[in-house]
Amino acid sequence: MGTSVRLSAQEERLVARVAKRRGETKSDVIRSAIVSLAKEDHPHPVRPTPYDAMKHLIGCVSGGPPDLSTRTGERFREALLRRRSS
């Protein structure tokens, strides 16, 4: 969708100079500026992924059975069966 923007000669030269320096079109520069302004007005915090939230815990445990990550499906089934019979 097209939108027209009126710029002064000085603003036009500024946009052209920035576009040339960045290797972008003038439209790209203007779009980037609008996005930057919108982020300034309403910054949205980036939500950490579950990995980001727990990465400090990964690999920090010592001890425990050496085969903890093997046969997990079997162990889970056994735990469910024990729970059902309790």
Backbone atoms as SQL, in Angstrom:
CREATE TABLE atoms (id INTEGER PRIMARY KEY, chain TEXT, resi INTEGER, resn TEXT, atom TEXT, x REAL, y REAL, z REAL);
INSERT INTO atoms VALUES
  (1, 'A', 1, 'MET', 'N', 0.852, -1.161, 0.000),
  (2, 'A', 1, 'MET', 'CA', 0.000, 0.000, 0.000),
  (3, 'A', 1, 'MET', 'C', 0.902, 1.229, 0.000),
  (4, 'A', 2, 'GLY', 'N', 0.604, 2.187, -0.819),
  (5, 'A', 2, 'GLY', 'CA', 1.443, 3.370, -0.949),
  (6, 'A', 2, 'GLY', 'C', 1.041, 4.480, 0.002),
  (7, 'A', 3, 'THR', 'N', 2.020, 5.197, 0.502),
  (8, 'A', 3, 'THR', 'CA', 1.813, 6.364, 1.343),
  (9, 'A', 3, 'THR', 'C', 2.787, 7.425, 0.878),
  (10, 'A', 4, 'SER', 'N', 2.300, 8.625, 0.739),
  (11, 'A', 4, 'SER', 'CA', 3.168, 9.734, 0.334),
  (12, 'A', 4, 'SER', 'C', 3.600, 10.513, 1.562),
  (13, 'A', 5, 'VAL', 'N', 4.852, 10.918, 1.556),
  (14, 'A', 5, 'VAL', 'CA', 5.390, 11.725, 2.642),
  (15, 'A', 5, 'VAL', 'C', 6.090, 12.917, 2.019),
  (16, 'A', 6, 'ARG', 'N', 5.768, 14.078, 2.502),
  (17, 'A', 6, 'ARG', 'CA', 6.428, 15.286, 2.010),
  (18, 'A', 6, 'ARG', 'C', 7.628, 15.585, 2.890),
  (19, 'A', 7, 'LEU', 'N', 8.787, 15.718, 2.270),
  (20, 'A', 7, 'LEU', 'CA', 10.018, 16.014, 2.982),
  (21, 'A', 7, 'LEU', 'C', 10.593, 17.326, 2.466),
  (22, 'A', 8, 'SER', 'N', 11.243, 18.041, 3.355),
  (23, 'A', 8, 'SER', 'CA', 11.960, 19.236, 2.916),
  (24, 'A', 8, 'SER', 'C', 13.172, 18.775, 2.105),
  (25, 'A', 9, 'ALA', 'N', 13.787, 19.697, 1.394),
  (26, 'A', 9, 'ALA', 'CA', 14.969, 19.349, 0.602),
  (27, 'A', 9, 'ALA', 'C', 16.073, 18.808, 1.499),
  (28, 'A', 10, 'GLN', 'N', 16.218, 19.386, 2.677),
  (29, 'A', 10, 'GLN', 'CA', 17.241, 18.937, 3.624),
  (30, 'A', 10, 'GLN', 'C', 16.946, 17.514, 4.107),
  (31, 'A', 11, 'GLU', 'N', 15.680, 17.236, 4.423),
  (32, 'A', 11, 'GLU', 'CA', 15.290, 15.891, 4.870),
  (33, 'A', 11, 'GLU', 'C', 15.480, 14.870, 3.755),
  (34, 'A', 12, 'GLU', 'N', 15.147, 15.261, 2.537),
  (35, 'A', 12, 'GLU', 'CA', 15.312, 14.371, 1.383),
  (36, 'A', 12, 'GLU', 'C', 16.790, 14.015, 1.198),
  (37, 'A', 13, 'ARG', 'N', 17.670, 14.996, 1.314),
  (38, 'A', 13, 'ARG', 'CA', 19.106, 14.746, 1.179),
  (39, 'A', 13, 'ARG', 'C', 19.595, 13.837, 2.307),
  (40, 'A', 14, 'LEU', 'N', 19.094, 14.060, 3.496),
  (41, 'A', 14, 'LEU', 'CA', 19.479, 13.233, 4.640),
  (42, 'A', 14, 'LEU', 'C', 19.073, 11.773, 4.426),
  (43, 'A', 15, 'VAL', 'N', 17.851, 11.561, 4.002),
  (44, 'A', 15, 'VAL', 'CA', 17.370, 10.190, 3.743),
  (45, 'A', 15, 'VAL', 'C', 18.192, 9.552, 2.631),
  (46, 'A', 16, 'ALA', 'N', 18.469, 10.302, 1.585),
  (47, 'A', 16, 'ALA', 'CA', 19.261, 9.773, 0.464),
  (48, 'A', 16, 'ALA', 'C', 20.674, 9.419, 0.922),
  (49, 'A', 17, 'ARG', 'N', 21.275, 10.258, 1.761),
  (50, 'A', 17, 'ARG', 'CA', 22.623, 10.013, 2.260),
  (51, 'A', 17, 'ARG', 'C', 22.664, 8.746, 3.132),
  (52, 'A', 18, 'VAL', 'N', 21.682, 8.613, 4.025),
  (53, 'A', 18, 'VAL', 'CA', 21.624, 7.419, 4.887),
  (54, 'A', 18, 'VAL', 'C', 21.403, 6.164, 4.043),
  (55, 'A', 19, 'ALA', 'N', 20.515, 6.252, 3.060),
  (56, 'A', 19, 'ALA', 'CA', 20.230, 5.099, 2.196),
  (57, 'A', 19, 'ALA', 'C', 21.481, 4.674, 1.434),
  (58, 'A', 20, 'LYS', 'N', 22.207, 5.631, 0.916),
  (59, 'A', 20, 'LYS', 'CA', 23.421, 5.313, 0.160),
  (60, 'A', 20, 'LYS', 'C', 24.469, 4.666, 1.066),
  (61, 'A', 21, 'ARG', 'N', 24.647, 5.219, 2.267),
  (62, 'A', 21, 'ARG', 'CA', 25.628, 4.677, 3.199),
  (63, 'A', 21, 'ARG', 'C', 25.287, 3.247, 3.604),
  (64, 'A', 22, 'ARG', 'N', 23.988, 2.971, 3.787),
  (65, 'A', 22, 'ARG', 'CA', 23.561, 1.629, 4.216),
  (66, 'A', 22, 'ARG', 'C', 23.363, 0.672, 3.048),
  (67, 'A', 23, 'GLY', 'N', 23.356, 1.189, 1.831),
  (68, 'A', 23, 'GLY', 'CA', 23.109, 0.339, 0.668),
  (69, 'A', 23, 'GLY', 'C', 21.653, -0.095, 0.585),
  (70, 'A', 24, 'GLU', 'N', 20.758, 0.781, 1.023),
  (71, 'A', 24, 'GLU', 'CA', 19.320, 0.487, 1.022),
  (72, 'A', 24, 'GLU', 'C', 18.592, 1.538, 0.190),
  (73, 'A', 25, 'THR', 'N', 17.326, 1.286, -0.033),
  (74, 'A', 25, 'THR', 'CA', 16.508, 2.288, -0.707),
  (75, 'A', 25, 'THR', 'C', 16.049, 3.326, 0.310),
  (76, 'A', 26, 'LYS', 'N', 15.614, 4.463, -0.196),
  (77, 'A', 26, 'LYS', 'CA', 15.089, 5.494, 0.704),
  (78, 'A', 26, 'LYS', 'C', 13.863, 4.966, 1.439),
  (79, 'A', 27, 'SER', 'N', 13.051, 4.180, 0.761),
  (80, 'A', 27, 'SER', 'CA', 11.871, 3.596, 1.415),
  (81, 'A', 27, 'SER', 'C', 12.274, 2.688, 2.566),
  (82, 'A', 28, 'ASP', 'N', 13.332, 1.895, 2.371),
  (83, 'A', 28, 'ASP', 'CA', 13.813, 1.017, 3.446),
  (84, 'A', 28, 'ASP', 'C', 14.250, 1.832, 4.654),
  (85, 'A', 29, 'VAL', 'N', 14.952, 2.931, 4.409),
  (86, 'A', 29, 'VAL', 'CA', 15.421, 3.782, 5.499),
  (87, 'A', 29, 'VAL', 'C', 14.244, 4.354, 6.273),
  (88, 'A', 30, 'ILE', 'N', 13.242, 4.835, 5.561),
  (89, 'A', 30, 'ILE', 'CA', 12.069, 5.426, 6.203),
  (90, 'A', 30, 'ILE', 'C', 11.314, 4.365, 7.004),
  (91, 'A', 31, 'ARG', 'N', 11.164, 3.162, 6.431),
  (92, 'A', 31, 'ARG', 'CA', 10.484, 2.079, 7.158),
  (93, 'A', 31, 'ARG', 'C', 11.236, 1.725, 8.428),
  (94, 'A', 32, 'SER', 'N', 12.571, 1.626, 8.337),
  (95, 'A', 32, 'SER', 'CA', 13.383, 1.311, 9.518),
  (96, 'A', 32, 'SER', 'C', 13.225, 2.374, 10.595),
  (97, 'A', 33, 'ALA', 'N', 13.191, 3.626, 10.170),
  (98, 'A', 33, 'ALA', 'CA', 13.028, 4.720, 11.131),
  (99, 'A', 33, 'ALA', 'C', 11.679, 4.636, 11.834),
  (100, 'A', 34, 'ILE', 'N', 10.647, 4.300, 11.104),
  (101, 'A', 34, 'ILE', 'CA', 9.310, 4.186, 11.702),
  (102, 'A', 34, 'ILE', 'C', 9.281, 3.045, 12.713),
  (103, 'A', 35, 'VAL', 'N', 9.873, 1.922, 12.364),
  (104, 'A', 35, 'VAL', 'CA', 9.910, 0.775, 13.288),
  (105, 'A', 35, 'VAL', 'C', 10.683, 1.148, 14.549),
  (106, 'A', 36, 'SER', 'N', 11.811, 1.842, 14.393),
  (107, 'A', 36, 'SER', 'CA', 12.601, 2.261, 15.554),
  (108, 'A', 36, 'SER', 'C', 11.801, 3.197, 16.456),
  (109, 'A', 37, 'LEU', 'N', 11.091, 4.127, 15.860),
  (110, 'A', 37, 'LEU', 'CA', 10.263, 5.041, 16.652),
  (111, 'A', 37, 'LEU', 'C', 9.161, 4.294, 17.393),
  (112, 'A', 38, 'ALA', 'N', 8.547, 3.346, 16.722),
  (113, 'A', 38, 'ALA', 'CA', 7.472, 2.574, 17.358),
  (114, 'A', 38, 'ALA', 'C', 8.016, 1.775, 18.542),
  (115, 'A', 39, 'LYS', 'N', 9.207, 1.208, 18.396),
  (116, 'A', 39, 'LYS', 'CA', 9.807, 0.444, 19.497),
  (117, 'A', 39, 'LYS', 'C', 10.146, 1.355, 20.672),
  (118, 'A', 40, 'GLU', 'N', 10.583, 2.575, 20.368),
  (119, 'A', 40, 'GLU', 'CA', 10.869, 3.543, 21.424),
  (120, 'A', 40, 'GLU', 'C', 9.617, 3.872, 22.221),
  (121, 'A', 41, 'ASP', 'N', 8.510, 4.057, 21.527),
  (122, 'A', 41, 'ASP', 'CA', 7.249, 4.417, 22.175),
  (123, 'A', 41, 'ASP', 'C', 6.655, 3.275, 22.977),
  (124, 'A', 42, 'HIS', 'N', 6.746, 2.076, 22.450),
  (125, 'A', 42, 'HIS', 'CA', 6.131, 0.911, 23.095),
  (126, 'A', 42, 'HIS', 'C', 7.092, -0.265, 23.063),
  (127, 'A', 43, 'PRO', 'N', 8.120, -0.207, 23.888),
  (128, 'A', 43, 'PRO', 'CA', 9.059, -1.336, 23.873),
  (129, 'A', 43, 'PRO', 'C', 8.395, -2.588, 24.425),
  (130, 'A', 44, 'HIS', 'N', 8.546, -3.670, 23.713),
  (131, 'A', 44, 'HIS', 'CA', 8.007, -4.956, 24.148),
  (132, 'A', 44, 'HIS', 'C', 9.169, -5.785, 24.669),
  (133, 'A', 45, 'PRO', 'N', 9.099, -6.182, 25.929),
  (134, 'A', 45, 'PRO', 'CA', 10.191, -7.015, 26.426),
  (135, 'A', 45, 'PRO', 'C', 10.223, -8.344, 25.684),
  (136, 'A', 46, 'VAL', 'N', 11.410, -8.784, 25.394),
  (137, 'A', 46, 'VAL', 'CA', 11.561, -10.065, 24.709),
  (138, 'A', 46, 'VAL', 'C', 11.389, -11.161, 25.746),
  (139, 'A', 47, 'ARG', 'N', 10.460, -12.053, 25.478),
  (140, 'A', 47, 'ARG', 'CA', 10.232, -13.155, 26.406),
  (141, 'A', 47, 'ARG', 'C', 11.332, -14.191, 26.239),
  (142, 'A', 48, 'PRO', 'N', 11.901, -14.615, 27.352),
  (143, 'A', 48, 'PRO', 'CA', 12.925, -15.644, 27.219),
  (144, 'A', 48, 'PRO', 'C', 12.284, -16.975, 26.834),
  (145, 'A', 49, 'THR', 'N', 13.014, -17.742, 26.082),
  (146, 'A', 49, 'THR', 'CA', 12.547, -19.083, 25.750),
  (147, 'A', 49, 'THR', 'C', 12.693, -19.946, 26.993),
  (148, 'A', 50, 'PRO', 'N', 12.018, -21.075, 27.049),
  (149, 'A', 50, 'PRO', 'CA', 12.205, -21.963, 28.197),
  (150, 'A', 50, 'PRO', 'C', 13.682, -22.321, 28.398),
  (151, 'A', 51, 'TYR', 'N', 14.397, -22.503, 27.296),
  (152, 'A', 51, 'TYR', 'CA', 15.831, -22.809, 27.410),
  (153, 'A', 51, 'TYR', 'C', 16.568, -21.646, 28.075),
  (154, 'A', 52, 'ASP', 'N', 16.296, -20.402, 27.627),
  (155, 'A', 52, 'ASP', 'CA', 16.962, -19.236, 28.210),
  (156, 'A', 52, 'ASP', 'C', 16.688, -19.130, 29.707),
  (157, 'A', 53, 'ALA', 'N', 15.457, -19.437, 30.090),
  (158, 'A', 53, 'ALA', 'CA', 15.088, -19.327, 31.498),
  (159, 'A', 53, 'ALA', 'C', 15.792, -20.366, 32.367),
  (160, 'A', 54, 'MET', 'N', 16.181, -21.501, 31.786),
  (161, 'A', 54, 'MET', 'CA', 16.760, -22.583, 32.591),
  (162, 'A', 54, 'MET', 'C', 18.196, -22.929, 32.239),
  (163, 'A', 55, 'LYS', 'N', 18.802, -22.229, 31.293),
  (164, 'A', 55, 'LYS', 'CA', 20.121, -22.660, 30.834),
  (165, 'A', 55, 'LYS', 'C', 21.184, -22.619, 31.929),
  (166, 'A', 56, 'HIS', 'N', 20.997, -21.766, 32.930),
  (167, 'A', 56, 'HIS', 'CA', 21.972, -21.737, 34.024),
  (168, 'A', 56, 'HIS', 'C', 21.913, -23.004, 34.887),
  (169, 'A', 57, 'LEU', 'N', 20.833, -23.773, 34.755),
  (170, 'A', 57, 'LEU', 'CA', 20.685, -25.002, 35.541),
  (171, 'A', 57, 'LEU', 'C', 21.186, -26.242, 34.814),
  (172, 'A', 58, 'ILE', 'N', 21.320, -26.150, 33.515),
  (173, 'A', 58, 'ILE', 'CA', 21.683, -27.321, 32.717),
  (174, 'A', 58, 'ILE', 'C', 23.124, -27.719, 33.011),
  (175, 'A', 59, 'GLY', 'N', 23.295, -28.952, 33.410),
  (176, 'A', 59, 'GLY', 'CA', 24.618, -29.481, 33.688),
  (177, 'A', 59, 'GLY', 'C', 25.186, -29.096, 35.033),
  (178, 'A', 60, 'CYS', 'N', 24.379, -28.543, 35.924),
  (179, 'A', 60, 'CYS', 'CA', 24.917, -28.079, 37.200),
  (180, 'A', 60, 'CYS', 'C', 24.726, -29.093, 38.319),
  (181, 'A', 61, 'VAL', 'N', 24.130, -30.247, 38.043),
  (182, 'A', 61, 'VAL', 'CA', 23.866, -31.235, 39.088),
  (183, 'A', 61, 'VAL', 'C', 24.950, -32.298, 39.070),
  (184, 'A', 62, 'SER', 'N', 25.430, -32.616, 40.248),
  (185, 'A', 62, 'SER', 'CA', 26.425, -33.680, 40.381),
  (186, 'A', 62, 'SER', 'C', 25.782, -34.854, 41.090),
  (187, 'A', 63, 'GLY', 'N', 26.276, -36.029, 40.809),
  (188, 'A', 63, 'GLY', 'CA', 25.762, -37.215, 41.477),
  (189, 'A', 63, 'GLY', 'C', 24.532, -37.765, 40.774),
  (190, 'A', 64, 'GLY', 'N', 23.845, -38.650, 41.450),
  (191, 'A', 64, 'GLY', 'CA', 22.679, -39.294, 40.854),
  (192, 'A', 64, 'GLY', 'C', 23.096, -40.490, 40.034),
  (193, 'A', 65, 'PRO', 'N', 22.128, -41.269, 39.584),
  (194, 'A', 65, 'PRO', 'CA', 22.481, -42.459, 38.808),
  (195, 'A', 65, 'PRO', 'C', 23.116, -42.066, 37.471),
  (196, 'A', 66, 'PRO', 'N', 24.126, -42.799, 37.038),
  (197, 'A', 66, 'PRO', 'CA', 24.813, -42.443, 35.791),
  (198, 'A', 66, 'PRO', 'C', 23.959, -42.659, 34.541),
  (199, 'A', 67, 'ASP', 'N', 22.920, -43.503, 34.651),
  (200, 'A', 67, 'ASP', 'CA', 22.071, -43.778, 33.487),
  (201, 'A', 67, 'ASP', 'C', 20.730, -43.046, 33.596),
  (202, 'A', 68, 'LEU', 'N', 20.744, -41.872, 34.187),
  (203, 'A', 68, 'LEU', 'CA', 19.508, -41.143, 34.457),
  (204, 'A', 68, 'LEU', 'C', 18.693, -40.872, 33.192),
  (205, 'A', 69, 'SER', 'N', 19.364, -40.648, 32.089),
  (206, 'A', 69, 'SER', 'CA', 18.624, -40.292, 30.874),
  (207, 'A', 69, 'SER', 'C', 18.290, -41.495, 29.996),
  (208, 'A', 70, 'THR', 'N', 18.612, -42.683, 30.428),
  (209, 'A', 70, 'THR', 'CA', 18.298, -43.871, 29.626),
  (210, 'A', 70, 'THR', 'C', 17.076, -44.558, 30.201),
  (211, 'A', 71, 'ARG', 'N', 16.350, -45.228, 29.363),
  (212, 'A', 71, 'ARG', 'CA', 15.149, -45.975, 29.734),
  (213, 'A', 71, 'ARG', 'C', 14.113, -45.083, 30.442),
  (214, 'A', 72, 'THR', 'N', 14.050, -43.809, 30.073),
  (215, 'A', 72, 'THR', 'CA', 13.122, -42.900, 30.755),
  (216, 'A', 72, 'THR', 'C', 11.675, -43.298, 30.509),
  (217, 'A', 73, 'GLY', 'N', 11.363, -43.782, 29.314),
  (218, 'A', 73, 'GLY', 'CA', 9.992, -44.207, 29.026),
  (219, 'A', 73, 'GLY', 'C', 9.564, -45.365, 29.915),
  (220, 'A', 74, 'GLU', 'N', 10.471, -46.324, 30.087),
  (221, 'A', 74, 'GLU', 'CA', 10.175, -47.476, 30.954),
  (222, 'A', 74, 'GLU', 'C', 9.994, -47.025, 32.398),
  (223, 'A', 75, 'ARG', 'N', 10.863, -46.175, 32.847),
  (224, 'A', 75, 'ARG', 'CA', 10.775, -45.692, 34.225),
  (225, 'A', 75, 'ARG', 'C', 9.498, -44.894, 34.463),
  (226, 'A', 76, 'PHE', 'N', 9.121, -44.108, 33.492),
  (227, 'A', 76, 'PHE', 'CA', 7.894, -43.324, 33.612),
  (228, 'A', 76, 'PHE', 'C', 6.686, -44.262, 33.706),
  (229, 'A', 77, 'ARG', 'N', 6.666, -45.279, 32.879),
  (230, 'A', 77, 'ARG', 'CA', 5.563, -46.248, 32.905),
  (231, 'A', 77, 'ARG', 'C', 5.500, -46.952, 34.261),
  (232, 'A', 78, 'GLU', 'N', 6.653, -47.345, 34.771),
  (233, 'A', 78, 'GLU', 'CA', 6.693, -48.002, 36.080),
  (234, 'A', 78, 'GLU', 'C', 6.172, -47.069, 37.173),
  (235, 'A', 79, 'ALA', 'N', 6.549, -45.800, 37.109),
  (236, 'A', 79, 'ALA', 'CA', 6.084, -44.837, 38.110),
  (237, 'A', 79, 'ALA', 'C', 4.569, -44.673, 38.039),
  (238, 'A', 80, 'LEU', 'N', 4.029, -44.636, 36.826),
  (239, 'A', 80, 'LEU', 'CA', 2.571, -44.523, 36.672),
  (240, 'A', 80, 'LEU', 'C', 1.864, -45.761, 37.222),
  (241, 'A', 81, 'LEU', 'N', 2.418, -46.946, 36.971),
  (242, 'A', 81, 'LEU', 'CA', 1.807, -48.165, 37.468),
  (243, 'A', 81, 'LEU', 'C', 1.850, -48.225, 38.991),
  (244, 'A', 82, 'ARG', 'N', 2.983, -47.789, 39.579),
  (245, 'A', 82, 'ARG', 'CA', 3.085, -47.748, 41.042),
  (246, 'A', 82, 'ARG', 'C', 2.069, -46.766, 41.604),
  (247, 'A', 83, 'ARG', 'N', 1.906, -45.659, 40.949),
  (248, 'A', 83, 'ARG', 'CA', 0.963, -44.627, 41.414),
  (249, 'A', 83, 'ARG', 'C', -0.479, -45.150, 41.356),
  (250, 'A', 84, 'ARG', 'N', -0.796, -45.862, 40.274),
  (251, 'A', 84, 'ARG', 'CA', -2.151, -46.405, 40.109),
  (252, 'A', 84, 'ARG', 'C', -2.459, -47.436, 41.186),
  (253, 'A', 85, 'SER', 'N', -1.461, -48.265, 41.530),
  (254, 'A', 85, 'SER', 'CA', -1.698, -49.321, 42.509),
  (255, 'A', 85, 'SER', 'C', -1.692, -48.803, 43.961),
  (256, 'A', 86, 'SER', 'N', -1.262, -47.567, 44.168),
  (257, 'A', 86, 'SER', 'CA', -1.226, -47.011, 45.533),
  (258, 'A', 86, 'SER', 'C', -2.565, -46.531, 46.004);
